[in-house]
Amino acid sequence: MTTIATAEAAAPVRAGRAPLFDYLPVSLFGAVMGLAGLSVAWRLASARYGLPALVSDLIGWGALATFVGLALAYGAKAVTAWPAVLAEFRHPIAGNLFGTVLISLLLLPFVLRGLSPTLAAAAWILGVVGMVPFAVLIVNRWMGSRQRLAHATPAWMVPVVGLLDVPLAAASVGLPHTQTLSLFSLSVGLFFALPLFTLVFARLVFEEPLPAAQQPTLMILVAPFAVGFSSYAATLGRIDAFAEALFLIALFVFVVLVGRLRDLPRCCPFRVSWWAVSFPAAAMAVAALRYAEHVGDVAADGLALLLLALATILIAGLALRTLLGIARNELRQLAG
């Protein structure tokens, strides 16, 4: 979701062992979230408009391959550069982004259920077992010591608002007694979304602008409303006036932030932190497709297809640029 200054999270590595991927930020798991979300969007578009289902499958396999690759790389970092991992976790901004690993696990069942329902259920369980304690831990951290307003960046949304991702795949994994857990996650996620959004908005208004490397994380502000809409519909099985309001708020925030970030490619060099825009863009496409199915309106269909095209082009561009950077051995620089 974002790359926090590597220097801030740097720490001595274990003596006698060459560090591997010590520069790799945990936020890069946001790429898995974006790809998995886009796969879901294409599956919905395939069902509604007859678009090729193979596109959804290919993107989903890409999400799974990305997760496996990142898990192995970050596991190597944990083994060979544990102090760097610990410093990243303790960082007041970067520490929140460990939630991207858990959210990835909550989204991967959409990809895995066609390959192995057992693996899909296992991924979802691991995501839930990690996400709930992680949210409790981070809220305790916030309440246990004085925080600086300058640290209240969009990354703060991830730990608690990330609970909204729990209900999304709950019905598809085929496990019993998930309704209460889904309702709990929806309630806590929406409850914390409002004060956190207000706090981050106040920081953006009254403090210095975010550093260039963190500018893409602004798009995270869309997620509580876009994912909240889908989570509400998945938990309660309906789209009512409240759900529609969540979608319309998400649309408003998305339009504002797209306008703010349109000049990003010209003013800031590419970094892996740009992947922060991928999941919110995919979540908006998913929400728009579900909304279009609900209202059955031509304008809503047009909006859904527009957002799907935008998310697809955006994520394809991010993927190509990242792969090019890996081929050029630039990943350390791009992660800086």
N, C-alpha and C positions, 0 to 999 in steps of 0.2 A: 504493500500500500504506500509506503514512503521509505526513503532511505535517509535515516538520521545521520548526521555527520559522523563519519567513521572514527574521526579522532576522538569524539566524545565517548564513544563506546569502546575505544581501544583499551587493551589490557595485555600485560605480558602473557605469553603462551608458556606451556609447560616446557621446562628445560629438557633438551635431548630429544625432542620430537618436533619435526618440521610441521608447522601449521598448514592445514589444508583448508582452502576456502574461508580463511579467517575474515575476508572482506565481504562475504556473502551476507546480505541483510535478510532477516526472517520475513521482512515485508514482501519479498519476492514471491511468497506463496499467494499474494494477491493475484498473480497471473493465473494460478489454478482456479481461483474464484471467478475471474473474468471469463475464462474459457468454459468452465462448467456452466455458468449462467448463460452464456451465449448458446451453448448446446441445448439448454432447456428452451430458450427463445425460439431456436430453429425447429425444435420438436413441436412446439405449439403452433408455429407458422405452417409447418407441414400438415398438421391436423386440420387447420382452418382454411388454408389457401392452396393446399396440394403441392407445396414446395417439396423438393427432394429431401426425403428423410435421411439419405446418406450424408448430407451436409451436417446434420445434427450428430450423427454417429462419428464422423471424422473429427469434429471439434471435440466431442466428448473423449475420444481416444487420445487426442492431443492433451486434454486436461489431465487425464490419468497418467500419461507418460511424463508430463511436466511435474506432477506431484511426486512420482517415483524418483525422478532425477533430482529434484530439489530435496526430497527426504534423505536420499543417499548423501548428497553434497553437504547438507546442513548437519547430518549425522557425523560426517567426517570432521566438520568444524567443531562439533561438540566434543569429539574424542581428542582431537589434536590441539584445539584452542579453546578449552573450556572457560578460561577467564574472560575471553572475549564474548562468549555466549552469556555468561553471568552479568557482565557489564551491560550488554544490550538489554537483558531482561530487567535490570535495575534502573535503566534509563527512564526518566519521567515521561518521555514521548515514545521512544522505540519499544519500551517494554509492553505497551498496549498492543503492539502489532503481532505478538505471539498468538493472538486470537485468530490471525489469518490462517494458521495451520489448522486450527480446530474448525473454523468455518469451511475450509476446504473439505475436511472430512464429512461435514454435514451436507455438502453439495454433491460429493462424488457418488452417493447412492443413485442419483439420477443416471449416471453413466454405468455404474456397476450392476444395476438390477437386471439389465439385459444379458450380462455375462455370467453373473452368479448372485442370486438373491441372498445367499449366505454372506458373501463378501459385502454386499450393499448394506445389510443389516449390521454387520460388524463395524463397518466404517461409521455408520450413523451412531451406533452405541458409543464408540470411541470418541466421536465428536461431542456427544452429549456429556459423557463422563468427564471430559476435559473442559468443556465450555462453561458449565455451571460453576464448578469450583474456581475456574479462572476468573469469572465475573465477580464472585465473592471476594477473591483475593485482591483484585484491582480496586474494588470499592472500599475495602478495608485499608488499602494503601492510601487512597485519596483522603479518607477520613482520619487516618492515623497520624498524619503529619501535614504541616502547612504546605500548600501548593502555590506555585507561582502562576499568575494569570497568563504569562507568556508561554507557559507549557500547555495551555488548554488549546490544543490544535485539533483538527478533525480526527486525528488518530485516536483521540479519547473516545470516539464513538464506538470503536471496534469491540472492546471487551464486554460491555453490557448490552449495547444495542445489537451486538452479534447474536444474542439469544434469539432474535427474531428469525434467524435461519433454522432454528431447531424444528419448527412445525412444517417447513417446506416439503421435506421428503418423508415425514413421519408416516403418512398414510401409505406410501409406496413400499416401505420396507416390510410390511406385513407383520409387525409386532403388535401384541395385545397391550391394552392399557396405556396407550400413548396420548390419549386425549387430554388428560389432566396435565401431563408434562408439557404438551403443546400450549395449553391455555396459560400455564405458569410462565413459559418463555415469552409468549406474546404479551402478557400483562407486564412483566418486568421490563421487557425491551421497550415497549411503548411508554411506560412510566418514566424511565430514565432518558428516553429520547428527547423529551421536551426540555428539562433543565440542562442537559448536555448541549443541545443545539443552542440554547440561549447563552450558555457560558462561552461556547466557541464563537458565536456570533459577536458577543461583547468583546472578546479578545481581538477579533478581526477589525472591529470598529475602533477600539480605543488604544490598541497597541500597535507596534510596528508591523508592517506587512510580513507575511510568511517568507522565509528564504526561498530563493528560486527553486531549489531542489524539492521543497515541500509544497509548492504551488499546486501541483496536480492533486494533492490530497484534499483540496477544497471540494472535489466531486463527491467525497465520502458523505458530505452533508445531504446528498440526495437519498442515500441508502435507507435511513430510518423510515422514510415515508414510502419509497418504492417497495422495499422489502416488507415493510409493515403492511402494506396493501395486500401483497401476495400471501403473507403469513396469516393475516386476518381471514382471507378467503379460504385458505387451506384448513385453518383451525375450525372455523364456524360453518364452512361449506356454503357460504353465500356472500354476495356482494351487495351490501346495503348502503345507506346514505353515508355512514361513517367511513366505510371502506372507500367509497367514491371520493370522499373528502381527502383521504390520505393520498389517493392517486393524483388528485388535482393539485394538492400542495407539492407533491413530488415533481409534477410537471412544471410548476412555477419555479421551484428552486433549480431544477435542471436547466431551464431556459436562462435564468440569471447566470448560472455558473458556466454554461457553454459560452455565453457572451464574454465572461471574464477570462476564460482560458483559450479563446480562439487565437490569440497572438503568442501563445506559449512556444510553438515551434520556432518562431522567429527570434524570440528574445532569450531563450534558454536552451542550452545544449541537451540532447537526449540523455536521460538517465533511467535506470530501471524503476525509479520512483514514479515514472509516468504511468506504470501499470496501475496506479491508484485509480485512474479514471475508468478502467476496464469493467470492474464489477458493477459500479453504479450505472454505467451505460447499459450493460446487459440487463441489470435489474429493471431499468426503465423500460426496455424493450419487452421483457416478460410481463411487466405490469400492464403495459399498453395493449399487448395481445390479449391478456385476460379481460381487460376492460372492454376491448372491442367485441369480444365474444359475448360479453354481458349485455352491452347496449345494442349490438347489431346495427350500427350506423356506418354509413360510407365514410364519413369524416373520421370516425374512430379507427376504421380499418386503414385509412390513408396515413393517419398518425402512427399507428402500430408498425406499418411497413417502413415508414420513414425512420423511425427509431431503430428498427431492426437493421436497416441498411447502414445507419450511422454507427451502431455498435459493431457491426461486422467489419466495416471498413477500418474503424478505429483499432479494433483488436488485431486485425490482420496486419495493419501497419506496425503496431507494437511488437507483434511476434516476429515479423520480418526483420525489423531493426535490431531486436534482441539477438536473433540467430546470426545476423550479420556481425554483430559485436562479438559474439562467441567465436565465430569463424576467424575473426581478426585478432583474437586473444585480447579483447578490450574489456572483458567483463569486470575486471578489477576497477578500471577507470569509470565504467558506467555505473558501478555500484557506489562510487564515491559521492 
